[in-house]
Amino acid sequence: MPASSELPVRKIVLTASLLAVLAAAAIGWAAWNLNRYLHAHRAEIAAHISEALGRPVRFSSLGVSWHRGIAIAVEDLHVPDDAAFQERGDLLAIPSLLVVVRLVPALRGRLELARIELVQPRLTVVRTRAGLNTNALGKARREQEEPGHRRAQLPGLGAIAVRDGTLVLIDRGDASAGRLRVDHLQLEARGTRAGWPVRFKLSGALASAQPNLVASGELRLEEEGEPATLTAHLSVARLDLERALDLARPWLAQLPLSGNGEIALRADVAASGTTAEFRVGLRADEANVSWSRFFQKKSGQRLRIAAHVEARPGGVEIDEGSLAAGSIEGKWRGHVPRKPPSDARPRFLLELPAADLAELAKLVPPLQKLQPSGAVRGKVEFVLREHAPADLNGNLRLASVDLVAPSGIRISAQAATVRLSGRQIELSETQAHLAGRQVRLEATIGDYATKTLEFT
């Protein structure tokens, strides 16, 4: 190549190298100045954050870090809990927080956050009858804002990540407190800009030593006149039933469930504002499940429950429910009032299109003693009462029934009807064979909870 053509190439290389050095120097100088500013105004920055949150925020160090570009590193950050909810402890504790700034916009004087990364954060949310311990965050500043004031939007944010976090939810709104804990929480959320949907994926260990929770979905943050919306799918595997019941005890106080073993859950969620819809499914084939003394499912027997659940301010509506227990299949629906008055109770309606009595007896211990055979169909409404047996309402129609009493006497009938009303169970007048003789039989259990039985 002629010497005259080599000269422009050398000039370009030298110019590019010089520009790179100048850019690096400018970035280094900017980072040094930013670091010096952060150190000099550390107390002032903490005071501004504390004023905005309404809580005294503290951290051990604040400075610049080179992490995927220029990043602001905060170490050992603590936001204390509201004293009205918890005597000691933090609402939020973050050992390490990184705020990564986009380099090119920063050189142009515009702040854009590329990524916020929280390492081993711990968030504790408490609910009491007074509300959530997070409700007061920023309340003082909001009260000082004039009507119609438009809040400043968060600078553009590319992603939020959580590494090995812990989420603790404590419910003290009822007599029996519930506690839910998720460990090893991993979260990746992208598209976190104003007006954009936030797409997220998370995993964690729900009431388990090993990760068993997976969720993904899309969240649209609340905007002027438009409520926040959420669509998501989640699944939980290998969830210990005893721990799951402990978590749900405040909401299941009127449902005398017990059991052990592992269950699996799945749900599709669509929420907007104060309403939410769920498509839920539960699989408990490998668990022992009992409801008082009237239902008992052993490990190895099938138990699968699915339903469409709609949560509204007034309560929870359940429809399109399916139930498979052992070889028995049925349909169900229900209503659970959110804050019931004295006369409002959770109600569930179970419909059995057809069921084999011998198979049903494998799940209902009181029936096992009668060695039943035949078929049953009908509808039963369960009205739950706190600290008392449920009321039962409905009719069961029996066909080709054969029973053997504990005394050895055999009772058989071609057809019979059992009426349920409150705690009373009535067998309507039935043509039956009793110990080989044809008789007309009626029976009444005055209170199934006390096992009183009267024959006529």
C-alpha positions as CSV (number, residue, x, y, z in Angstrom):
1,M,0.0,0.0,0.0
2,P,1.4,3.5,-0.8
3,A,2.6,5.6,2.0
4,S,0.0,8.3,1.1
5,S,-2.9,5.9,1.7
6,E,-1.4,4.7,5.1
7,L,-1.5,8.2,6.6
8,P,-5.3,8.6,6.8
9,V,-5.7,5.2,8.4
10,R,-3.1,6.1,11.0
11,K,-4.9,9.4,11.7
12,I,-8.3,7.6,12.1
13,V,-6.8,5.1,14.5
14,L,-5.0,7.8,16.5
15,T,-8.1,10.0,16.6
16,A,-10.3,7.0,17.7
17,S,-7.8,6.1,20.4
18,L,-7.6,9.7,21.6
19,L,-11.4,9.9,21.8
20,A,-11.6,6.7,23.7
21,V,-9.1,7.9,26.2
22,L,-10.9,11.2,26.6
23,A,-14.3,9.4,27.0
24,A,-12.8,7.0,29.6
25,A,-11.3,10.0,31.4
26,A,-14.6,11.8,31.3
27,I,-16.4,8.8,32.6
28,G,-13.8,8.3,35.3
29,W,-14.0,11.9,36.3
30,A,-17.8,11.9,36.4
31,A,-17.8,8.7,38.5
32,W,-15.2,10.2,40.9
33,N,-17.3,13.4,41.2
34,L,-20.5,11.4,41.7
35,N,-18.8,9.2,44.4
36,R,-17.5,12.3,46.2
37,Y,-20.9,13.9,46.0
38,L,-22.6,10.8,47.4
39,H,-20.1,10.6,50.3
40,A,-20.5,14.3,51.1
41,H,-24.3,14.3,51.0
42,R,-24.9,10.9,52.5
43,A,-26.9,12.2,55.5
44,E,-28.9,14.6,53.3
45,I,-29.8,11.8,50.8
46,A,-30.9,9.6,53.7
47,A,-33.0,12.4,55.1
48,H,-34.7,13.0,51.7
49,I,-35.5,9.2,51.4
50,S,-36.8,9.1,55.0
51,E,-39.0,12.1,54.4
52,A,-40.5,10.6,51.3
53,L,-41.2,7.2,53.0
54,G,-42.2,8.6,56.3
55,R,-39.7,6.2,58.0
56,P,-36.1,6.8,59.3
57,V,-34.0,5.1,56.6
58,R,-30.4,4.2,57.4
59,F,-27.5,2.5,55.5
60,S,-23.9,1.9,56.2
61,S,-22.3,3.0,53.0
62,L,-23.2,4.8,49.7
63,G,-20.9,5.1,46.7
64,V,-20.1,4.4,43.1
65,S,-19.4,0.8,41.9
66,W,-18.4,-0.4,38.4
67,H,-21.1,-3.0,37.8
68,R,-22.2,-3.4,34.2
69,G,-21.3,0.3,33.9
70,I,-21.7,3.0,36.5
71,A,-23.7,1.9,39.5
72,I,-24.7,3.4,42.8
73,A,-24.0,0.9,45.5
74,V,-25.9,1.0,48.8
75,E,-24.8,-1.4,51.6
76,D,-26.8,-2.5,54.6
77,L,-30.0,-0.5,54.0
78,H,-32.8,-0.7,56.6
79,V,-36.4,0.7,56.6
80,P,-37.9,0.1,60.1
81,D,-41.4,-1.3,60.6
82,D,-44.3,0.9,61.8
83,A,-44.3,0.6,65.6
84,A,-48.0,0.2,65.5
85,F,-47.7,-3.2,63.8
86,Q,-44.5,-4.7,65.2
87,E,-42.4,-3.7,68.3
88,R,-39.1,-4.4,66.6
89,G,-37.6,-5.4,63.3
90,D,-37.5,-4.0,59.8
91,L,-40.1,-3.6,57.1
92,L,-37.3,-3.9,54.6
93,A,-33.7,-4.9,55.0
94,I,-31.3,-5.0,52.0
95,P,-27.7,-6.1,52.6
96,S,-26.6,-4.9,49.1
97,L,-28.4,-2.7,46.6
98,L,-27.1,-1.7,43.2
99,V,-28.6,1.0,41.0
100,V,-27.1,0.7,37.5
101,V,-27.2,4.0,35.5
102,R,-27.3,4.0,31.6
103,L,-24.0,5.5,30.5
104,V,-24.9,7.4,27.3
105,P,-28.0,9.2,28.6
106,A,-26.0,10.1,31.8
107,L,-23.3,11.8,29.6
108,R,-26.1,13.8,28.0
109,G,-27.4,14.9,31.4
110,R,-30.4,12.6,31.5
111,L,-30.9,10.0,34.2
112,E,-32.0,6.5,33.1
113,L,-31.8,3.5,35.3
114,A,-30.7,0.4,33.5
115,R,-31.2,-2.0,36.4
116,I,-31.9,-2.2,40.1
117,E,-30.5,-5.3,41.8
118,L,-31.4,-6.3,45.4
119,V,-29.2,-8.9,47.0
120,Q,-30.7,-11.0,49.8
121,P,-33.5,-8.5,50.6
122,R,-36.0,-9.3,53.4
123,L,-39.5,-7.7,53.2
124,T,-42.0,-8.3,56.1
125,V,-45.6,-7.3,55.4
126,V,-48.0,-7.4,58.4
127,R,-51.8,-7.1,58.2
128,T,-54.0,-6.3,61.2
129,R,-57.6,-5.1,61.5
130,A,-56.1,-1.6,61.0
131,G,-54.7,-2.5,57.6
132,L,-51.2,-3.2,56.2
133,N,-47.9,-2.0,57.7
134,T,-47.0,-0.6,54.2
135,N,-50.1,1.7,54.0
136,A,-48.4,4.6,55.8
137,L,-45.3,4.7,53.5
138,G,-45.2,8.1,51.9
139,K,-48.6,9.1,53.5
140,A,-47.3,12.4,55.0
141,R,-46.0,13.6,51.6
142,R,-49.2,12.5,49.8
143,E,-51.3,14.5,52.4
144,Q,-49.3,17.6,51.7
145,E,-49.8,17.4,47.9
146,E,-52.4,19.8,46.5
147,P,-55.5,18.3,44.7
148,G,-54.7,17.5,41.1
149,H,-51.0,17.4,41.8
150,R,-49.2,15.2,39.3
151,R,-46.4,13.1,40.8
152,A,-43.0,12.9,39.2
153,Q,-42.5,9.7,37.3
154,L,-39.6,7.4,38.1
155,P,-36.8,7.7,35.6
156,G,-36.9,5.1,32.9
157,L,-36.0,1.7,34.4
158,G,-35.0,-1.3,32.4
159,A,-35.1,-4.1,34.9
160,I,-35.4,-5.0,38.5
161,A,-33.8,-8.1,39.9
162,V,-34.0,-9.8,43.3
163,R,-31.4,-12.4,44.3
164,D,-32.0,-14.8,47.2
165,G,-34.7,-12.7,48.8
166,T,-37.1,-13.5,51.6
167,L,-40.7,-12.4,51.8
168,V,-42.7,-12.8,55.0
169,L,-46.5,-12.1,55.2
170,I,-48.0,-12.0,58.6
171,D,-51.8,-11.9,59.0
172,R,-53.0,-10.7,62.4
173,G,-56.5,-9.7,61.3
174,D,-58.2,-12.7,62.9
175,A,-58.0,-14.5,66.2
176,S,-55.5,-17.1,64.8
177,A,-52.6,-15.4,63.0
178,G,-51.4,-16.7,59.7
179,R,-47.8,-16.6,58.5
180,L,-46.5,-17.1,55.0
181,R,-42.8,-17.2,54.1
182,V,-41.0,-17.4,50.8
183,D,-37.3,-18.0,50.9
184,H,-34.6,-18.1,48.1
185,L,-36.8,-15.6,46.1
186,Q,-35.5,-14.9,42.7
187,L,-37.2,-12.2,40.6
188,E,-36.5,-10.7,37.2
189,A,-38.8,-7.9,36.0
190,R,-38.4,-6.1,32.7
191,G,-40.2,-3.3,31.0
192,T,-40.5,-1.2,34.2
193,R,-41.3,2.1,32.5
194,A,-44.3,4.3,33.1
195,G,-47.2,3.2,30.9
196,W,-45.5,-0.1,30.0
197,P,-46.4,-3.6,31.2
198,V,-44.0,-5.2,33.6
199,R,-43.2,-8.7,32.6
200,F,-41.8,-10.8,35.4
201,K,-40.6,-14.3,36.3
202,L,-40.0,-15.4,39.9
203,S,-39.2,-18.6,41.8
204,G,-38.8,-19.4,45.5
205,A,-39.3,-21.8,48.3
206,L,-42.9,-21.5,49.8
207,A,-43.0,-23.0,53.2
208,S,-40.3,-25.4,52.0
209,A,-36.5,-25.9,52.3
210,Q,-36.2,-26.3,48.6
211,P,-37.5,-24.1,45.7
212,N,-41.1,-25.2,44.8
213,L,-42.7,-22.0,43.6
214,V,-42.7,-20.7,40.0
215,A,-44.6,-17.8,38.7
216,S,-44.6,-15.5,35.6
217,G,-46.9,-12.8,34.3
218,E,-47.5,-9.2,33.4
219,L,-48.3,-6.3,35.6
220,R,-49.6,-2.9,34.5
221,L,-49.0,-0.2,37.1
222,E,-51.7,2.1,38.2
223,E,-52.1,5.2,36.1
224,E,-54.4,8.2,36.3
225,G,-58.0,6.9,36.1
226,E,-56.8,3.3,35.4
227,P,-56.3,0.7,38.1
228,A,-53.4,-1.7,38.2
229,T,-53.9,-5.0,36.4
230,L,-52.2,-8.3,36.8
231,T,-52.2,-11.5,34.8
232,A,-50.1,-14.4,36.0
233,H,-49.6,-18.1,36.2
234,L,-48.2,-19.8,39.2
235,S,-47.5,-23.3,40.4
236,V,-46.4,-24.8,43.7
237,A,-45.1,-28.3,43.9
238,R,-44.2,-30.4,47.0
239,L,-46.0,-28.2,49.4
240,D,-46.4,-29.7,52.9
241,L,-50.1,-29.9,53.6
242,E,-49.7,-29.3,57.4
243,R,-47.8,-26.1,56.7
244,A,-50.2,-25.1,54.0
245,L,-53.1,-25.5,56.4
246,D,-51.3,-23.4,59.0
247,L,-50.8,-20.7,56.5
248,A,-54.4,-20.7,55.5
249,R,-55.9,-21.1,59.0
250,P,-57.1,-17.5,59.4
251,W,-59.2,-18.0,56.2
252,L,-60.2,-21.6,57.0
253,A,-61.1,-21.2,60.7
254,Q,-64.7,-22.5,59.9
255,L,-63.5,-25.5,57.9
256,P,-62.2,-28.3,60.2
257,L,-59.5,-29.6,57.8
258,S,-56.4,-31.5,58.8
259,G,-53.9,-33.7,57.0
260,N,-50.3,-34.4,56.1
261,G,-48.2,-35.2,53.1
262,E,-47.4,-33.2,50.0
263,I,-49.8,-31.4,47.7
264,A,-49.4,-29.4,44.4
265,L,-51.2,-26.2,43.4
266,R,-51.6,-24.2,40.2
267,A,-53.4,-21.0,39.4
268,D,-54.1,-18.6,36.6
269,V,-54.7,-15.1,37.9
270,A,-56.4,-12.0,36.4
271,A,-56.7,-9.0,38.7
272,S,-57.8,-5.4,38.3
273,G,-58.2,-2.9,41.1
274,T,-60.1,-4.6,43.9
275,T,-61.3,-7.6,42.0
276,A,-59.5,-10.8,40.9
277,E,-60.3,-14.0,39.1
278,F,-58.5,-17.3,39.6
279,R,-58.5,-20.6,37.8
280,V,-57.2,-22.9,40.5
281,G,-56.3,-26.6,40.8
282,L,-55.2,-28.7,43.7
283,R,-53.7,-32.2,43.6
284,A,-53.4,-34.2,46.8
285,D,-53.0,-37.8,45.7
286,E,-50.0,-38.3,48.1
287,A,-51.5,-36.7,51.1
288,N,-53.8,-37.8,54.0
289,V,-56.8,-35.4,54.2
290,S,-59.5,-35.3,56.8
291,W,-62.6,-33.1,57.4
292,S,-63.8,-33.6,60.9
293,R,-64.8,-37.3,61.3
294,F,-67.0,-37.3,58.2
295,F,-64.3,-37.4,55.4
296,Q,-61.0,-39.2,55.3
297,K,-58.8,-39.6,52.2
298,K,-55.7,-41.7,52.6
299,S,-52.4,-41.2,50.8
300,G,-52.5,-43.1,47.5
301,Q,-56.2,-42.2,46.9
302,R,-56.9,-39.6,44.2
303,L,-58.0,-36.1,45.4
304,R,-58.1,-33.4,42.8
305,I,-60.0,-30.1,43.1
306,A,-60.5,-27.3,40.6
307,A,-62.6,-24.2,40.4
308,H,-63.1,-20.7,39.0
309,V,-62.8,-18.2,41.9
310,E,-63.8,-14.6,41.7
311,A,-62.8,-12.3,44.6
312,R,-64.6,-9.0,45.1
313,P,-64.8,-6.5,48.0
314,G,-68.0,-8.3,49.3
315,G,-66.7,-11.8,49.2
316,V,-65.5,-14.7,47.2
317,E,-67.7,-16.5,44.6
318,I,-66.7,-20.0,43.5
319,D,-68.2,-21.8,40.5
320,E,-67.4,-24.3,37.8
321,G,-65.9,-26.5,40.5
322,S,-64.9,-30.1,40.0
323,L,-64.0,-32.7,42.7
324,A,-62.5,-36.1,42.2
325,A,-61.9,-38.1,45.4
326,G,-61.0,-41.8,45.0
327,S,-63.4,-43.0,42.2
328,I,-66.0,-40.4,43.2
329,E,-66.5,-37.4,41.0
330,G,-68.7,-34.4,41.6
331,K,-69.3,-30.7,41.0
332,W,-69.3,-27.9,43.5
333,R,-69.7,-24.2,44.0
334,G,-69.7,-21.8,46.9
335,H,-69.7,-18.3,48.4
336,V,-67.4,-17.0,51.2
337,P,-68.4,-13.6,52.6
338,R,-65.3,-11.4,53.2
339,K,-66.6,-9.8,56.4
340,P,-69.7,-11.7,57.3
341,P,-72.4,-10.4,59.5
342,S,-73.9,-12.8,62.1
343,D,-76.3,-14.3,59.6
344,A,-73.8,-14.7,56.7
345,R,-71.8,-17.9,56.5
346,P,-69.6,-19.6,54.0
347,R,-71.7,-21.9,51.9
348,F,-70.7,-24.7,49.6
349,L,-72.9,-26.8,47.3
350,L,-71.8,-30.3,46.3
351,E,-73.5,-32.2,43.5
352,L,-73.1,-35.9,43.0
353,P,-74.4,-37.0,39.6
354,A,-73.9,-40.6,40.5
355,A,-71.7,-42.4,43.0
356,D,-71.1,-46.0,44.2
357,L,-71.9,-46.3,47.9
358,A,-69.1,-48.8,48.5
359,E,-66.6,-46.4,47.0
360,L,-68.0,-43.5,48.9
361,A,-67.7,-45.4,52.1
362,K,-63.9,-45.6,51.6
363,L,-63.9,-41.8,52.1
364,V,-66.6,-41.5,54.8
365,P,-65.7,-43.4,58.0
366,P,-69.2,-43.5,59.5
367,L,-70.4,-45.4,56.3
368,Q,-67.7,-48.0,56.5
369,K,-69.3,-49.6,59.5
370,L,-72.5,-50.3,57.5
371,Q,-70.7,-52.1,54.6
372,P,-72.9,-50.3,52.0
373,S,-73.5,-51.2,48.4
374,G,-75.8,-49.5,45.9
375,A,-75.8,-46.0,44.3
376,V,-76.3,-42.5,45.5
377,R,-76.9,-39.1,43.8
378,G,-78.1,-35.7,44.9
379,K,-77.1,-32.3,46.2
380,V,-75.9,-31.2,49.6
381,E,-75.3,-27.7,50.8
382,F,-72.7,-27.2,53.6
383,V,-73.2,-24.0,55.7
384,L,-70.1,-23.6,57.8
385,R,-70.2,-22.3,61.4
386,E,-67.3,-21.2,63.5
387,H,-66.4,-23.6,66.3
388,A,-69.5,-25.7,65.5
389,P,-70.4,-28.5,63.0
390,A,-71.7,-27.4,59.6
391,D,-75.4,-27.3,58.8
392,L,-76.3,-29.7,55.9
393,N,-79.2,-29.1,53.6
394,G,-80.3,-31.2,50.6
395,N,-81.6,-34.5,49.4
396,L,-79.7,-37.8,48.6
397,R,-81.5,-40.4,46.5
398,L,-80.4,-44.0,47.0
399,A,-80.9,-47.0,44.7
400,S,-80.5,-50.7,45.2
401,V,-79.2,-50.1,48.7
402,D,-77.8,-52.9,50.9
403,L,-76.5,-52.2,54.4
404,V,-75.2,-54.4,57.2
405,A,-75.6,-53.0,60.7
406,P,-72.9,-53.5,63.4
407,S,-75.3,-56.0,65.0
408,G,-75.2,-58.1,61.8
409,I,-78.8,-57.2,60.7
410,R,-79.1,-56.7,56.9
411,I,-81.2,-53.9,55.5
412,S,-82.0,-53.5,51.8
413,A,-84.2,-51.3,49.7
414,Q,-84.8,-50.7,46.0
415,A,-85.0,-46.9,46.6
416,A,-84.8,-44.5,49.5
417,T,-84.5,-40.7,50.0
418,V,-82.4,-39.0,52.7
419,R,-83.3,-35.5,53.6
420,L,-80.8,-33.2,55.3
421,S,-81.9,-30.1,57.2
422,G,-79.5,-28.3,59.5
423,R,-78.1,-31.0,61.7
424,Q,-81.0,-33.3,61.3
425,I,-81.0,-36.2,58.9
426,E,-84.2,-38.0,57.9
427,L,-84.8,-41.2,56.1
428,S,-88.2,-40.9,54.5
429,E,-90.7,-43.8,54.6
430,T,-89.1,-46.6,52.7
431,Q,-90.2,-50.1,51.7
432,A,-87.3,-52.2,52.9
433,H,-86.2,-55.7,53.9
434,L,-85.0,-56.0,57.5
435,A,-83.5,-59.4,58.4
436,G,-85.4,-61.0,55.6
437,R,-88.8,-59.4,56.4
438,Q,-90.5,-56.7,54.4
439,V,-91.1,-53.5,56.5
440,R,-91.8,-49.8,56.2
441,L,-88.9,-48.0,57.7
442,E,-88.3,-44.4,58.8
443,A,-85.4,-43.0,60.7
444,T,-84.3,-39.7,62.1
445,I,-80.9,-38.5,63.4
446,G,-81.9,-35.5,65.5
447,D,-78.4,-34.1,65.6
448,Y,-75.7,-35.8,63.5
449,A,-73.1,-34.1,65.7
450,T,-74.3,-36.0,68.8
451,K,-75.2,-39.2,67.0
452,T,-78.8,-39.4,68.3
453,L,-80.9,-41.8,66.2
454,E,-84.7,-42.5,66.3
455,F,-86.6,-45.1,64.4
456,T,-90.3,-45.2,63.7
